[in-house]
């Protein structure tokens, strides 16, 4: 999952790091040129020595050259070896200076300017849009990165790691949940005070995996020692009633159901009454979900809220739905006031952009991720999981 975003951000990091490393190498090479230009030229040294000797001895130059030849022929091997050693040291001095300057370039703190970063940010902007991240979220990510990368300095050793850390921080700022709901903790508190059953109403469009997700939540409560039952209150879709009954049978818990087209609020009311009579601690209530929100659906869910007075109202939507899901979520939140979100089919979101958009564009806390079809395939929301999937730590 999130392979698309992972690839885009990885390319972004590589492009910036490569550009900055090229700049470091260019600066180091310039220093090398300057250092070499400062070294004494062997020919120039010889000329200077000859001129000095000419000033001391006014004899003709030809005589001096003859003496030099005789002197060279008589030079002991020890002096010749010393001369070679000196020449090597002269060359070595240049290499040491370059190495020292190169290390000073590599290990210093560097600053990335806006001029340098703008072309890369523009490429990232296009890449994120292609990965199904909506425009508003793209702008949040890009501007956050601009601030992170241009304010302050970055240690040049392990440049890619440092840039990756900046991106992780920017994503964390965007993905921080506005709050959370401890579903199990609230139910336990109500049970301790004798206020049972604990009622959860599940809302959302058809096709998002709502019925299966309700069964997963039921399994979660059962595993924690709660008695639980289901209310098959999605009477708009006949198959939903059958699916709820099948899940209840598999889990070994009771279910209250009615006929296709029956009043959903009536079914939910009967389920709550059944739970009170038999001291069942948790009631999970399904509801109808049209493919598009409309006035009749909103009126229906408002009525269910008035009749059952749920302790929590949870929206279930698929992570691959994108902007349409955001619109549905806002409609339901406006109608009844949502307490949390469960995002399903996270394992199907290859690009990852929709999930990033949903997580960053809502004030309603995300509670769980659905990651498969099994009852165990549900995990608590954790922004670190998203970030680690997009930008694995090194």
C-alpha positions in Angstrom: 0.0 0.0 0.0 1.0 3.6 -0.6 3.5 2.5 -3.2 2.6 5.6 -5.4 3.3 8.1 -2.6 6.4 6.2 -1.5 7.9 6.4 -5.0 7.0 10.1 -5.5 8.6 11.2 -2.2 11.6 9.0 -2.7 12.3 10.6 -6.1 11.9 14.0 -4.5 14.5 13.2 -1.8 16.9 11.8 -4.4 16.6 14.8 -6.7 17.2 17.4 -3.9 20.1 15.4 -2.4 21.8 14.9 -5.7 21.5 18.6 -6.5 23.0 19.6 -3.2 25.8 17.0 -3.4 26.7 18.3 -6.9 27.0 21.8 -5.4 29.3 20.5 -2.7 31.5 18.8 -5.2 31.6 21.8 -7.4 32.7 24.0 -4.5 35.3 21.5 -3.5 36.7 21.3 -7.0 37.0 25.1 -7.2 38.9 25.0 -3.9 41.2 22.4 -5.4 41.9 24.6 -8.4 42.7 27.6 -6.2 45.0 25.4 -4.1 46.9 24.0 -7.0 47.3 27.5 -8.5 48.9 28.6 -5.3 51.6 25.9 -5.4 55.1 26.9 -6.5 55.8 26.2 -10.2 58.9 24.0 -10.6 60.0 25.9 -13.7 59.5 29.2 -12.0 61.5 28.0 -9.0 64.4 27.1 -11.3 64.3 30.4 -13.1 64.3 32.3 -9.8 67.3 30.2 -8.6 69.2 30.9 -11.8 68.5 34.7 -11.5 69.7 34.7 -8.0 73.0 33.1 -9.0 73.4 35.5 -11.9 73.1 38.4 -9.5 75.8 36.9 -7.2 78.2 35.8 -10.1 78.2 38.2 -13.1 79.9 35.7 -15.3 78.1 34.8 -18.6 75.0 32.6 -18.5 76.7 29.9 -20.6 79.4 29.6 -17.9 76.8 29.1 -15.3 75.0 26.5 -17.3 78.2 24.6 -17.7 78.8 24.7 -14.0 75.3 23.5 -13.4 75.8 20.5 -15.7 79.0 19.6 -14.0 77.4 19.9 -10.6 74.4 17.8 -11.7 76.7 15.0 -12.9 78.5 15.0 -9.6 75.4 15.2 -7.4 75.4 12.3 -4.9 72.6 9.9 -4.9 71.6 11.1 -1.4 71.0 14.7 -2.6 69.1 13.4 -5.7 66.9 11.3 -3.4 66.3 14.4 -1.2 65.2 16.4 -4.2 62.7 13.7 -5.3 61.4 13.6 -1.7 60.9 17.3 -1.7 59.1 17.3 -5.0 56.7 14.6 -3.7 56.0 16.6 -0.5 55.2 19.6 -2.7 52.6 17.6 -4.6 51.3 16.0 -1.5 50.8 19.4 0.1 48.3 20.2 -2.6 46.3 16.9 -2.1 46.1 17.3 1.6 44.8 20.8 1.3 42.2 19.7 -1.2 41.2 16.8 1.0 40.9 19.0 4.0 38.7 21.5 2.1 36.6 18.7 0.7 35.9 17.3 4.1 35.0 20.8 5.4 32.5 21.0 2.6 31.0 17.6 3.2 30.7 17.8 6.9 29.3 21.4 7.2 25.8 22.5 7.7 24.2 23.6 4.4 21.2 25.9 3.7 18.8 25.2 0.9 17.5 28.3 -0.7 13.9 28.8 -2.1 15.5 29.3 -5.5 17.1 25.9 -5.3 14.0 24.2 -3.9 11.2 25.7 -6.1 11.7 23.5 -9.2 11.7 20.3 -7.1 8.6 21.4 -5.1 6.8 22.1 -8.4 7.7 18.6 -9.6 6.4 17.2 -6.2 3.2 19.2 -6.5 2.4 17.6 -9.9 3.4 14.1 -8.7 1.1 14.3 -5.7 -1.8 15.4 -7.8 -1.1 12.4 -10.1 -1.2 10.2 -7.0 -4.8 11.3 -6.1 -4.0 13.8 -3.4 -6.5 16.6 -3.6 -5.3 20.1 -4.3 -5.7 21.6 -0.9 -3.7 18.8 0.7 -1.0 19.1 -1.9 -0.6 22.8 -1.1 -0.4 22.0 2.6 2.4 19.4 2.0 4.3 21.6 -0.4 4.2 24.7 1.8 5.1 22.7 4.9 8.1 21.2 3.1 9.2 24.6 1.8 9.3 25.9 5.3 11.0 22.8 6.7 13.7 22.7 4.0 14.5 26.4 3.8 14.4 27.4 7.4 17.6 26.6 9.3 20.3 24.3 8.0 20.8 20.7 7.2 23.8 18.6 8.1 25.4 17.5 4.8 26.5 14.0 6.0 23.7 11.6 5.2 21.9 14.3 3.3 19.1 12.1 2.0 18.3 10.9 5.6 18.1 14.5 6.8 15.7 15.5 4.0 13.6 12.4 4.6 13.3 13.4 8.3 12.1 16.9 7.3 9.4 15.2 5.1 8.4 12.9 7.9 8.0 15.9 10.2 5.9 17.8 7.6 3.6 14.7 7.1 3.2 14.3 10.9 2.1 17.9 11.3 -0.6 17.3 8.6 -1.7 13.8 9.8 -2.0 14.5 13.5 -5.5 13.5 14.5 -7.6 16.2 16.1 -8.5 13.8 18.9 -9.4 10.2 19.5 -12.2 8.1 21.0 -11.5 5.1 23.2 -14.5 3.0 22.2 -13.6 0.1 24.5 -12.8 2.4 27.4 -16.1 4.2 27.1 -18.0 1.0 27.0 -16.2 -0.3 30.1 -17.0 2.9 31.9 -20.7 2.6 31.0 -20.8 -1.0 32.1 -19.2 -0.1 35.5 -21.9 2.5 36.1 -24.7 0.1 35.0 -25.6 2.2 31.9 -26.1 -0.6 29.4 -26.3 -1.2 26.6 -23.5 0.9 25.1 -24.9 1.8 21.7 -22.9 2.6 18.5 -24.6 3.7 15.3 -22.7 3.1 12.1 -23.2 5.4 9.1 -21.8 5.6 5.6 -22.4 4.7 1.9 -23.1 1.3 0.6 -20.1 -0.6 -0.8 -17.6 0.7 1.8 -17.5 -2.5 3.8 -19.8 -1.2 6.5 -21.4 -4.5 7.5 -18.1 -6.4 7.6 -16.5 -3.6 9.7 -19.3 -3.8 12.2 -18.6 -7.5 12.6 -14.9 -6.7 13.1 -15.9 -4.2 15.9 -18.2 -6.8 17.4 -15.3 -9.3 17.5 -13.1 -6.7 19.2 -15.7 -6.2 21.9 -16.2 -10.0 22.3 -12.5 -10.5 22.7 -12.4 -8.0 25.5 -15.1 -9.8 27.4 -18.2 -7.8 26.4 -21.5 -9.3 25.6 -22.6 -8.0 22.2 -25.4 -8.0 19.6 -26.1 -6.6 16.2 -29.0 -4.6 14.8 -29.7 -5.2 11.1 -31.1 -1.8 10.5 -30.0 -1.4 6.9 -33.4 -2.3 5.4 -32.8 -0.4 2.2 -30.6 -3.2 0.8 -32.0 -6.7 1.4 -28.5 -8.3 1.2 -27.4 -6.2 4.1 -29.9 -8.0 6.4 -28.6 -11.4 5.3 -25.0 -10.4 5.7 -25.5 -9.1 9.2 -27.3 -12.3 10.2 -24.5 -14.4 8.8 -21.8 -12.4 10.7 -23.9 -12.7 13.9 -24.1 -16.5 13.4 -20.3 -16.8 12.9 -19.6 -14.7 16.0 -22.2 -16.5 18.1 -24.1 -13.4 19.0 -27.8 -12.4 18.7 -29.2 -10.2 15.9 -32.4 -8.3 15.6 -33.6 -7.9 12.0 -36.8 -7.0 10.1 -38.0 -7.3 6.5 -36.7 -5.4 3.5 -38.1 -1.9 3.5 -39.0 -1.8 7.2 -38.4 1.3 9.3 -34.7 1.2 10.3 -35.4 3.2 13.5 -38.0 0.6 14.6 -35.5 -2.3 14.1 -32.8 -0.4 16.1 -35.3 0.4 18.9 -36.2 -3.3 19.2 -32.5 -4.2 19.3 -31.9 -1.8 22.2 -34.9 -3.1 24.0 -33.8 -6.7 23.5 -30.3 -5.8 24.9 -31.8 -4.2 28.0 -34.0 -7.1 28.7 -31.1 -9.6 28.5 -28.4 -7.4 30.0 -26.4 -7.4 26.8 -23.7 -4.8 27.2 -23.1 -3.5 23.6 -25.4 -3.0 20.6 -23.9 -2.3 17.2 -26.5 -0.7 14.9 -26.2 -0.8 11.1 -27.9 1.8 8.9 -28.8 2.4 5.3 -26.3 4.0 3.0 -27.2 5.3 -0.5 -24.6 5.8 -3.1 -25.3 9.5 -2.9 -26.4 11.4 0.1 -29.9 12.9 -0.1 -32.6 14.5 2.1 -34.5 11.3 2.8 -31.4 9.5 3.9 -30.4 12.4 6.2 -33.9 12.5 7.7 -33.7 8.8 8.2 -30.4 8.9 10.1 -31.6 11.8 12.2 -34.6 9.8 13.2 -32.4 6.8 14.2 -30.3 9.1 16.4 -33.4 10.5 18.1 -34.9 7.1 18.7 -31.8 5.1 19.9 -29.7 8.0 21.4 -26.4 6.3 20.5 -23.3 6.8 22.6 -21.2 7.0 19.5 -21.9 7.8 15.8 -19.2 6.3 13.6 -18.8 6.9 9.9 -17.4 4.0 7.8 -15.9 4.9 4.4 -13.5 3.4 1.9 -10.1 4.9 1.7 -10.1 4.7 -2.1 -13.2 6.9 -2.5 -11.3 10.2 -2.4 -13.1 13.5 -2.7 -16.5 11.9 -2.9 -15.9 10.4 0.5 -15.0 13.7 2.0 -18.3 15.2 0.7 -20.3 12.3 2.1 -18.5 12.6 5.5 -19.2 16.3 5.7 -22.9 15.6 4.9 -23.3 13.0 7.7 -21.3 15.1 10.1 -23.5 18.1 9.4 -26.6 16.0 9.9 -25.9 14.2 13.1 -22.4 15.1 14.4 -19.9 12.3 13.9 -17.7 11.0 16.7 -15.2 9.1 14.6 -14.3 7.5 11.3 -13.2 4.1 10.2 -11.4 3.9 6.9 -11.7 0.6 5.0 -9.8 -1.0 2.2 -6.5 0.5 3.1 -4.9 -2.5 1.5 -6.4 -1.6 -1.8 -5.1 2.0 -1.9 -2.0 1.5 -4.0 -1.3 5.2 -4.8 -2.2 6.3 -1.2 -3.2 9.8 -2.2 -6.9 9.4 -1.3 -6.0 8.3 2.2 -3.7 11.2 2.8 -6.4 13.6 1.6 -9.0 12.1 3.9 -6.8 12.0 7.0 -5.7 15.6 6.5 -9.0 17.2 5.5 -11.3 16.2 8.3 -11.6 17.4 12.0 -13.4 14.1 12.9 -10.9 11.7 14.4 -10.0 8.6 12.5 -10.3 5.6 14.9 -9.4 2.5 12.8 -8.1 1.2 9.5 -9.6 -1.8 7.8 -6.9 -3.7 6.1 -8.6 -6.9 4.8 -11.6 -9.2 4.9 -10.8 -11.2 8.1 -12.3 -10.1 11.5 -8.8 -9.5 12.7 -7.9 -7.1 9.8 -8.5 -3.9 11.6 -6.0 -1.7 13.3 -6.1 1.5 15.4 -5.3 4.7 13.6 -1.7 5.6 13.9 -0.1 8.4 11.8 3.3 6.8 12.2 2.0 3.8 10.3 1.1 6.1 7.3 4.3 8.0 7.5 6.4 4.8 7.8 4.6 3.4 4.8 5.4 6.5 2.7 8.9 7.4 4.1 10.4 4.3 5.8 12.9 5.3 8.5 16.5 4.4 7.7 
